[in-house]
């Protein structure tokens, strides 16, 4: 395992990523471990279906992935990914009831104008 200070990481992040291909890299902040960089390029960790689905769900929940990209990462169809998220209690539809009503009104206005 290799250690990099935050300063080293800021100066040359590519070097830390190259090093992470060989072994995990610990990022140190004032002599305390702050983060761990693990290379995922060889898919060894991501070969486990559960890991892929958990990662996809967490990234979707946090807004880092769209529904479609999350489904691809989880190796599921979008409908299956929606069911997976639902089982985990992660909402697929975001927004409030007022947002839904506003959207419905906008669709109705569009439909009546395009007749």
N, C-alpha and C positions, 0 to 999 in steps of 0.2 A: 504494500500500500504506500502511496506517495502522498505527501502533504504539500499544499500550496497555500501561501498567505493570500488574503484578499487582494493585496497590492499586486502580487504576482499574477493572480487571476485576471485582474483588470488590465494589466500591462499586456498579457499575451494569453487570451482565453483559448486560442487554437492549440497552444502547446499543452494546456491542461486536458483538453479533449483528446488530443493524440495520446497522451499518457494514459488516459482512462480506457483506451482501447486495449492496453496491456494489463492494467490493474486498476482497482478503485482509487479514486483521488479524494482525499479529505481536504476541505477548504477550512483554513484556520483563521480565526479572528481573535487577535491578542492571546495567542496560545490556548485558545479553546476551539474545539471543533464546531464549525458553523454549518457545514453542508457536506454532502457526499455525492460525488459524480461517478455514475456507473454507466459504462458504455452498453447500449442496447442494440448496436448495429448487427451483431451476429445472431440476433433473435433467440439466443439460448434461454434468456429469461422470459421472453415473450412467446415462446413455444407453448407454454402452459396456457390453455384456454381461459382458465380462471383469472390469471394475471392480466391477460389482454382485456378481458371484460371488465375487471375491476378498474384498470387504468382508464379505459374508455369511459366508464361511468363517472369516475372521479373528475376527469377532464371535462366531460360534458356538464356535470353539476356545477363546476367552477366557471363555466363559460369559456373555456379554452378551446373547445371543439364544438363544431356544429353537430346536429343530429346525424346527418349523413356521414360525416367524417368519423364520428364516434362509432357508428354502425360498422364502417369499414375496418376500423381498428379492432373492434370486438369480433370481427369476422362473422357478422350477423346481417340479415336483411333488416331494413329500417323498421319494419313492423315488429320483428323479433327483438330488436334493440329497445324499442318503445316498451314492449312487455317486460324486458329485463329491467329497465329503469323503473317501471311501475312497481315491480316486486321489491325493488330497493327503496321505494318511497321517494324517488327523485322525480319531481314534476317535469313533464315534457312540455306542457303548455305554460308559457310564462306570461305574466301580465295579470291585470285585475279584471273583474267583471265589467268595470266601466270601459276598459280597453276593448273587450269583446263587443260591447254594445256600440262603441264608436266605430269599430271595424265593420260591424253589420250595417250600420247606418251608411257608412261610406260605400259599401258594396251595393246597397239598395239605391243610393243616389247614382252610382255609376251605371247600374242596370237600367234605371229609368231614363237616363240620358242617352243611352246607346240604342234605344228602340227605334 
